[in-house]
Amino acid sequence: MESEAVSHQVNPAGAHPRGVLRWGYFLILNAISGVVAVAIFVAVFYADGLDPFMRGTYEWLLSHPGVTSAMAFSPLAASLLVGWGYSQRARKRKAAAAKAALEATPG
């Protein structure tokens, strides 16, 4: 009988350099996200050239209140859809468990 190839290797306890490596990645990734956040803030703060486009967008949104209502409602609609999906999954799981219990009972 042929032995299976190992699909993973478990390292012994204490073999991974925990603290320094994790803190290093944490600091590097936070520095990158900080630079991106500051760049976005500066880009928006000094973007006076965008005023005509923003004014047009603002006026269009004011003249179409249905669009702004849909934009405000979309996060709630998405959460309701996700909740409905979870409830359907729970109903199917309970029905399958009830069917399995019914089939498992002798008689």
Summary of the structure (lengths in Angstrom):
residues: 107
radius of gyration: 27.8
end to end distance: 43.2
largest distance: 79.8
contacts: 162
relative contact order: 0.03
helix: 79%
strand: 0%
